[in-house]
Amino acid sequence: MSALHSLNFIVRHPLNRGEPLRALWRIAAWQVAARLGGCPLAVPFVDGTRLLVARGMSGATGNVYCGLHEFEDMAFVLHALRPGELFVDVGANVGAYTVLAAGAVGAQVVAFEPSPRAHAALLDNLRLNNLCAMVEARLEGVGAEHGSLAFTSDFDTGNHVVAEGEARAASVRVPMVTLDEALAGREPCVIKIDVEGYETAIVAGAGRTLRSARLQGVLLELNGSSSRYGFDETALHQQMLALGLEPARYEPLTRELELCRGVAVGRGNVLYVRDAAALRQRLRAAPRRPVHGTEI
């Protein structure tokens, strides 16, 4: 993402909209603090939680600038979950979604992060927020079968399963489990799957989990990167429909959930929901929480 595009994203973000000077001040203040601090800094996140953020953490830094980097998706997690319910975070990275679910909502979390470096940062964030008892943080990849996989280690949020024939960057070999195997019958309320194109393999090993009547929503990344593995995201979309999950859009500020007739596969995250009518009531009933100086 170019610097100009990043600046435009930050200034136009829903939690910064109408306050461009405040957004620019946040950028300048973070750049100075990150350079002077020389180590990860604990920054305010949602409803009293904090995140450890260092220079170069592109996804985590987005939360510094915008409150919720992926606004619609993160707010959906915040509003859809209830204390004690299960959130599954596949591709947890340093743990922004995990801290949001466990720390702000009080949900139980199973978080999968195969990068040792990112997993260590995830554990640091759990300790910072006293969430270790609420989160099962697994140093594993998730796929269609039990085994192991090679995983890149130098691309921050872009780390991914090494594809056949891919020029080898720095990588590590990690255990791989299926989601059905790892959860062993536990039924999540919300699942986030963000694995840079490997989503098809994960869905293939999660049939029982994805058919659960307790499942309210699945956030699935469909950004076109699955082609590196020979996967077809249009086919994956059809598979989600066959599981009884429908694509939807969520507007957090109005708490409106609308089913989508068409999905722009290849453009980014897609929200799939099971029972839109019941979910609308749940989303509207969620308590308001402070985020980035605004209650949502």
C-alpha positions in Angstrom: 0.0 0.0 0.0 1.5 3.4 -1.0 2.0 6.1 1.5 -0.7 8.3 -0.2 -3.2 5.4 -0.2 -2.5 4.6 3.5 -3.0 8.3 4.4 -6.3 8.4 2.5 -7.4 5.2 4.2 -6.6 6.6 7.7 -8.2 10.0 7.1 -11.4 8.5 5.6 -11.7 5.7 8.2 -15.2 5.8 9.9 -13.7 6.5 13.3 -11.5 9.3 11.9 -14.1 10.8 9.5 -14.6 14.5 10.0 -11.5 14.9 12.1 -8.6 14.8 9.7 -6.3 16.9 11.9 -6.7 14.5 14.8 -5.9 11.6 12.4 -2.8 13.4 11.2 -1.8 14.1 14.8 -2.1 10.4 15.6 0.2 9.5 12.7 2.8 12.0 13.7 2.7 11.2 17.4 3.0 7.4 16.7 5.9 7.9 14.3 7.8 10.0 16.9 7.0 7.6 19.8 7.9 4.5 17.9 11.3 5.9 16.9 12.1 7.2 20.3 10.8 4.1 22.2 12.9 1.6 20.3 10.7 -1.3 21.4 7.0 -2.4 21.2 4.8 0.2 23.0 1.6 -0.6 24.8 -1.1 1.5 23.2 -4.8 1.8 24.1 -7.1 -0.5 22.2 -10.8 -1.2 22.9 -12.6 -0.8 26.3 -9.5 -0.8 28.5 -7.5 -3.3 26.5 -4.0 -2.6 25.1 -1.9 -3.8 22.2 1.9 -4.0 22.0 2.8 -2.4 18.7 6.2 -1.8 17.1 7.3 -0.2 13.9 6.8 -2.4 10.9 3.6 -4.1 12.3 1.4 -2.9 9.5 -1.9 -4.4 10.8 -1.4 -3.5 14.4 -0.3 0.0 13.5 -3.6 0.4 11.7 -5.3 0.0 15.1 -3.2 2.8 16.5 -4.3 5.2 13.7 -7.9 4.1 13.4 -9.0 2.3 16.5 -10.2 -0.7 14.6 -8.1 -1.2 11.5 -10.7 -3.5 9.8 -13.6 -1.5 11.0 -16.7 -3.5 9.8 -15.1 -6.9 10.6 -13.7 -6.1 14.0 -16.9 -4.3 15.0 -18.9 -7.4 13.9 -16.8 -9.5 16.3 -17.3 -6.9 19.1 -21.1 -6.9 18.6 -21.8 -10.5 17.7 -20.0 -12.2 20.5 -21.1 -12.6 24.1 -19.1 -13.4 27.3 -18.2 -17.0 27.5 -18.9 -17.8 23.9 -16.2 -19.2 21.6 -14.3 -17.2 19.0 -11.9 -18.9 16.7 -9.1 -16.8 15.2 -7.3 -18.6 12.4 -4.3 -16.5 11.4 -4.2 -14.5 14.6 -0.9 -12.7 13.9 -0.1 -10.6 17.0 -3.7 -11.0 18.4 -5.7 -7.9 17.7 -8.9 -9.9 17.0 -8.1 -12.2 19.9 -7.7 -9.4 22.4 -10.8 -7.7 21.0 -12.9 -10.9 21.6 -11.4 -12.0 24.9 -10.4 -8.7 26.5 -13.3 -6.4 25.4 -16.1 -9.0 25.1 -15.1 -11.7 27.6 -15.3 -14.5 25.0 -13.2 -17.7 25.1 -10.8 -17.9 22.2 -8.9 -20.5 20.3 -6.2 -18.7 18.3 -4.0 -20.3 15.6 -0.8 -18.6 14.5 2.0 -20.6 12.8 4.7 -17.9 12.7 6.9 -18.3 15.8 7.6 -14.6 15.8 4.0 -13.5 15.5 2.9 -16.2 18.0 5.4 -14.8 20.6 3.9 -11.3 20.1 0.4 -12.9 20.5 1.5 -14.3 23.8 2.9 -11.0 24.9 -0.4 -9.3 24.2 -2.3 -12.0 26.2 0.0 -11.5 29.2 -0.3 -7.7 28.9 -4.1 -8.0 29.1 -4.2 -10.9 31.6 -6.0 -13.1 29.1 -3.9 -16.3 29.2 -6.7 -18.2 31.0 -9.2 -17.2 28.3 -7.2 -17.9 25.2 -5.8 -21.2 23.8 -3.0 -19.9 21.7 -1.8 -22.6 19.3 1.5 -22.5 17.4 0.0 -24.4 14.5 -1.2 -24.0 10.9 -4.7 -25.1 10.0 -5.5 -27.1 6.8 -7.4 -29.9 5.2 -5.5 -32.7 7.0 -3.2 -33.5 9.9 0.5 -33.0 9.1 2.9 -30.2 8.7 3.5 -27.2 6.4 6.2 -24.7 5.5 5.3 -21.1 6.5 7.0 -17.9 5.5 8.4 -15.9 8.4 9.5 -12.4 7.1 6.3 -10.8 5.8 4.4 -9.6 8.9 0.7 -9.8 8.1 1.5 -11.2 4.7 3.1 -14.4 6.0 1.6 -17.5 4.3 1.8 -21.2 3.6 4.7 -21.7 1.1 3.2 -22.8 -2.2 4.6 -25.5 -4.5 7.3 -23.9 -6.7 7.3 -20.6 -4.8 10.7 -19.0 -4.5 11.7 -19.7 -0.9 12.0 -16.8 1.4 12.8 -17.4 5.0 10.4 -20.1 6.3 9.7 -22.5 9.1 8.0 -25.9 9.3 5.1 -26.1 11.7 2.5 -28.6 12.7 -0.8 -28.6 10.8 -4.2 -29.6 12.1 -7.8 -29.5 10.8 -10.2 -27.1 12.5 -12.6 -30.0 13.3 -9.7 -31.9 14.9 -8.5 -29.0 17.0 -11.9 -27.9 18.3 -12.9 -31.5 19.1 -16.6 -30.8 19.2 -16.5 -27.3 20.6 -18.8 -25.0 18.7 -17.8 -21.4 18.0 -20.1 -18.5 17.7 -17.8 -16.5 15.3 -14.8 -17.6 13.2 -12.2 -15.4 11.5 -10.1 -17.1 8.8 -7.3 -14.8 7.4 -4.5 -16.9 5.9 -3.4 -15.2 2.7 -5.0 -17.6 0.2 -5.0 -20.9 2.1 -8.7 -20.5 3.2 -10.0 -23.3 0.9 -7.9 -25.9 2.6 -9.1 -24.7 6.0 -12.7 -24.9 5.0 -12.1 -28.4 3.7 -11.1 -29.6 7.1 -13.9 -27.7 9.0 -17.1 -29.2 7.7 -18.5 -30.2 11.1 -17.6 -26.9 12.7 -19.0 -24.8 9.8 -22.3 -26.7 9.9 -22.9 -26.0 13.6 -26.2 -24.3 14.4 -24.4 -22.2 17.0 -22.2 -20.5 14.4 -23.3 -17.0 13.9 -20.8 -15.7 11.4 -17.6 -16.4 9.5 -15.1 -13.7 8.4 -13.3 -15.2 5.4 -10.5 -13.5 3.4 -11.1 -13.7 -0.3 -8.5 -11.4 -1.7 -7.4 -13.3 -4.8 -4.2 -14.7 -3.2 -5.6 -18.3 -3.3 -4.4 -18.6 -6.9 -0.9 -19.2 -5.6 -2.2 -22.6 -4.4 -4.4 -23.3 -7.4 -7.6 -22.7 -5.4 -10.7 -21.1 -6.9 -12.3 -18.5 -4.6 -15.6 -18.6 -6.6 -15.8 -22.3 -5.9 -15.1 -21.6 -2.2 -17.9 -19.0 -2.1 -20.3 -21.6 -3.5 -19.1 -24.1 -0.9 -19.9 -21.6 1.9 -23.4 -21.1 0.4 -23.9 -24.9 0.4 -23.0 -24.9 4.1 -26.0 -22.6 4.7 -24.0 -19.5 5.2 -25.0 -16.3 3.3 -22.8 -13.3 2.5 -23.7 -10.1 4.3 -22.5 -6.6 5.0 -22.4 -5.0 8.4 -22.6 -1.3 9.2 -21.4 -0.9 12.8 -22.5 2.7 13.5 -26.1 1.9 12.7 -25.9 -1.8 13.6 -27.5 -2.7 10.2 -26.9 -6.2 8.7 -27.8 -6.6 5.1 -27.6 -9.8 3.0 -25.7 -9.4 -0.2 -26.9 -10.6 -3.6 -23.5 -10.6 -5.1 -20.0 -10.9 -3.6 -16.9 -9.3 -5.1 -14.7 -12.4 -4.8 -11.0 -11.4 -4.9 -11.6 -8.0 -3.2 -11.1 -8.7 0.5 -12.8 -10.1 3.5 -16.4 -11.5 3.2 -18.8 -11.9 6.1 -20.9 -15.1 6.0 -23.9 -15.4 8.4 -26.3 -18.3 9.2 -29.5 -16.7 10.5 -29.6 -13.0 9.5 -32.9 -12.2 11.4 -31.7 -13.6 14.7 -28.3 -12.1 14.2 -29.7 -8.6 13.6 -31.3 -8.7 17.0 -28.1 -9.9 18.6 -26.0 -7.2 17.0 -28.4 -4.4 18.0 -28.6 -5.7 21.6 -24.8 -5.6 22.1 -23.5 -3.0 24.6 -21.7 0.0 23.3 -18.0 0.1 24.0 -15.4 2.9 23.7 -13.1 2.7 20.7 -10.8 5.4 19.6 -12.7 8.1 21.4 -16.1 6.9 20.1 -18.7 4.6 21.6 -19.8 2.0 19.0 
